[in-house]
Amino acid sequence: MKRITAGRLPAVPLITCDPYFSLWSGSDNLYGTDTCHWTGRRKRVIGTARIDGTDYRFMGLGKAPAMEQTELSVTATCTTYGFRAAGVELSLEFWTPLLLDDLDVMSRPCSYVEMAVRSLDGKPHEVELAWTFSGELCCDNGQTEKIGGGSFALEMGEGHPMGEGHPMGEGHTAGRTAWMGLRQQHPLGHSGDSIAIDWGYLYLAAAGGSTLEVSYHQVDRSLQAKAAFGLKETGWEEASLVAAYDDIASIDYFGRLLPGYWARDGKTILDAIREAIVSHDGLLERCQAFDQTLEAETMEFGEAYTKVCIAAYRQSIAAHKLIADEQGRAVFISKECHSNGCAATVDVTYPSTPLFFCYNPELVRGMMRPIFRFAKLPVWGYDFAPHDAGRYPYVTGQVYGLAGYQEAAQDLRDGEDTGYVYPMLWQMPESAGMYNLKNQMPVEESGNMLILEAALVRLDPEGEREQLLENLPLYEKWVKYLLEYGSDPGEQLCTDDFAGHLAHNVNLAFKAIMGVEAYSILMQAAGRDEEAARYHEKARAMAKDAYERASTADHTRLTFDGDDTTWSLKYNAVWDLIFGAGFWSEGFYAQEMGQYRKSCERYGVPLDSRESYTKSDWMLWAAAMDPEGKAVEEFSEHILAFLEESGDRVPFSDWYMTRDGRHCNFQNRTVQGGLFMPLLLKRAKEQG
C-alpha cells in the first residue's frame, strides 16, 4: 500500500516532547537553516558526515559543502530525511513516541535520532557522523557561557536487561551518556509566551550502534556524538541516539512544583533514559503501527486530509505538559503558543479535543481538571466558567482579563516576554477583585466546559460519573448563565477574540444552545430524567429561535442584527450532529456549506465576512457538517496548499490569510487537534 506522508511543511518537527523540549527545522532542506525552537529562537544541532576524509554537512548551517538531500517525509510520529554524497547514502529519522494510549511513554521526555549509512557505489567507505547539540538548548537568551556538563557510563542495572535483538545487543551497560545545563539553576524561573526553558539538563545517550560515542565539550559548551562506520560494498550500518531533557520541575500547580507525569512515582531522568533504550524496538514498532492506523482512518476523507492530520499530530500533543496531581490523576496542561502564553485555556482545550477524544479521552479530563479546581476557589466569584488557570508554566490562577487597577497585575502583564511570574492568584480572596468583567468570555467558556463534559459522558457514562457528580454544582451555575444570556449574547468576547468584541454573535449563541443541550445529557447521566427532558426542550426552543432570527434566503448571518451580506463559520453547530440532537435540518447545513464554498479562497474559507483570514481548525469543524460528505476533502486541499506554499517558516499556524498564505500570529498551537473533528463525528455516528 502506498504510504502517505505530510510532504513539504512550513516548519518540520524534529524533537517534539513538550512546549520547552521542542526542536524544528524551518527550511525544505535540513541544512538550509539552523534548527530552532518553535518560537524561532535558535537552538542549533549541527550534523556533519566525514566520508573518506572529506567533510559534508547534512544538518544546520556551516562551511562544509552540503550533502544532496534526497528525501523528506513526515508521518504522525516520525520525520525522515535522506542524503547522498561521495558514493554514500545517509538516512536519518527523528521520532518521538507520542502514543496517546500510553501516558507513561507519551510523557517521557525522550526523543530518538536514528542514523543509517550504506555504500551506493559498491565500494567500501570510511564514514564518521558527528553531531553537535548546542548549549542554546538549555537556556533562553543564549547565555551559553554559563553552561556546564559532563559524561558517564550509564549502567543499565540488573532490572534493565537490554533484551535479545536490541541494536546494542545483550548486556547491562549502554555506553556513555553526556549531559549539560546552566551552572546556576532556577527551576520554573520565568513565565510567558515566546520564551524557552532556562533550567534543567539536556542528555544524549547512545541507544544503539557499536561505535557511537557521546561527550560534553567544555570549549564550545555542547554535547557531541560521533558514530564511525566501516562500510562494506553492501548493507546498512546503523546507530541510534536518545535525546532527553530533565526539566526537574515542570509545572507550578496551585503552589506545588510538580514533575512530569512520567516521574510521578520518583523515577529519575536516568530511569527514563534506560527505559527509552530498552523499549526502543518495541516503541518503534508501535509508532509505525499507529502511523498506519491514523493513515488508514483519515484516508476515508482523502489524501489531503490525511496529510493535514499528520502535520497536526505531534504539534497538538507537544504543546501540552502532562503532570499528575496530588491524587495521581493526569493533568494535561496546554500552552497558548504565540498567543498569550496562558496555561490550561478553556477555549484552547475546546478546539483541540477531537484528537484526544479519538485516541484517549482521559487527556480531555486532564485538560478540564485545573479549570474545575480554580472555578471552585473564592477568588473566582463568578457564575460562569474561567478562561484559563494561569500562564505557562504557572497554573496558579487565571491571568486573562485581570483588573487594570491591580498594579502588580498590570506590571506583570506588560512583562510577558521578559518572563515575569504572576503571584499566587488562586489564593486571593474574592474581595481582592482581581478580574475585569468586560474582558471575560462567559458564554464561550461555560458552553465549552458543558459540551466537553457531555461528550465525555456519552463516550463513557460509568467512567465519567465521578467527575460529573463532583462538579455538578458548577454545571448548574453555568447552564443558568447560558439560559439567561446565551440566546442573544451581548457584547462579549468569544474564542475568536483576536477579532474583538462582537454583540449578538450567532455562532456564540449556537454554542450556548449546545451547552444547554449538553446539560440535558448530564442530567440524564445523573439519573435526573425530568430535568434532562426539560433542558432538552429549552435547547430546542433556543435553536429554533436563533435560526429564525439569523436566517437569510441562503445562509445565516454573522450577528442577529447584521445585514444579509454577513456570514460566519457556524462551527459550534457540529455538536448538534455529534449529540444527535437534531435541532437544525439538513437544509440548514446544506445552505451553510453553499455559503462557505462561495466564499472560499486560495487557502480556505475565511472565518467570517469581516476579514480574509481563517482558522484551519474551525474550517474543518464546519466541513464535517457537510450533508454530502465532500467538504472535508475539499477544504483540506486548501489547508494543504497553505502548508505547501506559505512563505512563513513556522510550525503549523491555525490563523492565516486565505489569499496570500501569510500566518497572522499563532503557531505550534494544540488547537490543531481540532482538525480531527471529521474523524470524531464519523465515530460518533457509527456508535449511534
Buried (B, 14 or more C-beta within 10 A) or exposed (E): EEEBBBBBBBBBBBBBBBBBBBBBBBBBBBBBBBBBBBBBBBBBBBBBBBBEEEBBBBBBBBEBEBBEBEEBBBBBBBBBBBBBBBBBBBBBBBBBBBBBEBBBBBBBBBBBBBBBBBBBEEEEBEBBBBBBBBBBBBBBEEBBEEBBBEBEEBEBEEEBEBBEEBBBEEEEEBBBBBBBBBEEEEBBBBBBBBBBBBBBBBBBBBBBBBBBBBBBBEEEBBBBBBBBBEBEEEEEBBBBBBBBBBBBBBBBBBEEEBBBBBBBEEBEBBBBBBBBBBBBBEBBEBBBEBBBEBBEBBBBBBBBBBBBBBBBBBBBBBBBBBBBBEEEBBBBBBBBBBBBBBBBBBBBBBBBBBBBBBBBBBBBBBBBBBBBBBBEBEBBEBEBBBBBBBBBBBBBBBBBBBBEEBEEBEEBBEBBEEBBBBBBBBBBEEEBEBBBEEBBBBBBBBBBBBBBBBBBBBBEEEEBBEBBEEBBEBBBBBBBBBBEBBBBBEEBBBBBBBBEEBEBBBBBBBBBBBBBBBBBBBBBBBEBEEBBEEBBEBBBBBBEBBBEBBBBEEBBBBBBEBEEEBBBBBBBBBBBBBBEBEBBEEEBBBBBBEBBBEBBBEBBBBBBBBEBBBBBBBBBBBBBBBBEEBBBBBBBBBBBBBBBEBEBBBBBBBBBBBEBBBBBEBBBBBBBBBBBBBBBBBBBEEEE
